[in-house]
Amino acid sequence: MNRKAIIGIDTNGTLLSWGESSEGVLGLGYNISGIDTPTEVLGLKGIQFTDVSVSDSHAMAISDQGELYSWGTGKYGELGLDKTIYTPTPQRVYSGKSYSKVFCGNLISCLLDSNNKFSYFGIVAKTFKGLNSSSVGILKGLIEDLNNNDPA
């Protein structure tokens, strides 16, 4: 969670952001250090959103069609885009999945798709500080178990 930037969804499903813009997390473009009033995130006019999350370095949002958008700094792949990049405006993430929930953390983005399967972009090892490589392997195994567990 970012304590300096706020991104929210209004009653029409429009993404609004305000606060300080470190790493491009406000989605308002280059040369924006901050803004005091809620402002529509750039490039998303006409798209309605159902979920959004912001970290210190990046943000992600999910449209009412399950489309995933990301922006900010993706040094470790946390944007879900093909390359490690900096993008201060939203980019569509083409993963072939439809998403329902997102959480952005330190160097990671965690997602739940429309089939209730968990996935992530970024680096798990650096996100869960204090975990050694075998613990990270166990965590990845738990994620696989969660995804393979069909309660029906």
N, C-alpha and C positions, 0 to 999 in steps of 0.2 A: 504494500500500500504506500502510496506517495502522500506525504504530509503537506506538500506545498502546491500540488496541482490537484484540481478537482475535475472530474469528467462525469457527467450525469446524463440521464435520458429524460426529456420532458414528456408531458402527457400525449404528445403527438408522435413519440418515438424518435425525436430528433436528438442527436448527440450535441451536448453543450460542454464547453470547457472554460476554465478560468483558473487563475493563480499564477505561480511561477513556472516557467517552461524550461526546465533543465532537460537536456537530451532530446528535445522535440516532443515531449509527452503530451503537450496540449493539442497537437495536430493542427496547428495554425500556421505552419510554414516556417520559412527561414527568417532570421532576424527578429523573432518574437521572444523577448525575455520574460514577458508576463503580461497579464491583462486582468483588470479588476472586475469586469462584468461578464456574465455567461455569454459566450460567443459560439456560434455554430462551428463545429469541426469542419475543416475544408474538404471539398470534393465528395460530400456524401448527401447532397441535396436530393430529396425525394426518396431516400432509403430510410426505412423505419427500423429501429434497433430495440432489442429485448434484453441485452446484457452487455456490460462493459466492465473493464478492470484496468487499473493503472498502477505501475510500479515506479520506482525512482528513474528508470531508464526507458521504459516502453509502455505502450498501451495496446489493448485489443478490444474489439467490439464484435458482437454477433447481431446480424440483421434478423428481421422476422422471417426471412427465407432460409435461415441457418448459415448464411455466408459469413465468413470470418475476415475481418479487416485488422491490420496492425500498423503501428507507426512508432517512431522513436529511434532508439539505438539497439541494434541487434548484433552485438559483438560475438555472441556465442550461439546464434541461430534462434534465439528466443522469439524473433518476429515471425518465424515459420516461412520465411521467404527463401528463395534459392541461394542467395548470397548473404554474406555478413555485410550489413550496410547501415547507414544512418538515413532515415527518411522522416522528415518532420511533418509529413502529410500521410493520411491513410492509404494503404495499399491492400488490394484484395489478395488473400492467401488462397491459392488454388491447391487444395489437398484431396479433392474428390470426396470429401465428407461434408455432412451437414451438422452444425454444432448447436448446442443448447446452452452451455454454461462455460465461462472462462474465468481464470484467476491468474493474474500476472504477479510474479514474485521476483526475487533477486536472481537474474540470469535465467529465468524459466517462465514458461507459460503452460498452464495446466488446463486441459479442455475436456469437456464431456460432450460426446457426439449425440446425435438424435437416436442412436441405438443403445444409449447409456454405456458406451465404451469410453474409457479414460485414455487420454494420450497427452503428450507434452512435446514442446519445442524448447531447446536450450540445453543447459548442462545441469544434470541432476547432482553430480558429485560436488560442484561448487555451491549448489543451492542449499543442500542439507549439510551445513557446516558440522564438523566433528565426526561425520560418517567416514569410515575407511572404505576401501574399494570392495571388500566382501560385503559390507553393510549395504552399499549401493546396489550390488548384485542382488541381495535379498530384497531390497526395495523394488527393483525392477521385476523380480519374481512375483512379489505381492501384487504389483500392477497387472501382470499377466494373469494371475489367479483371479483378480477382481473381474477382468475382462472375459475370462472363460467361465465364470460362475453364472449360470443361468438359473434364477430363482423360480422359473416357471415349471 
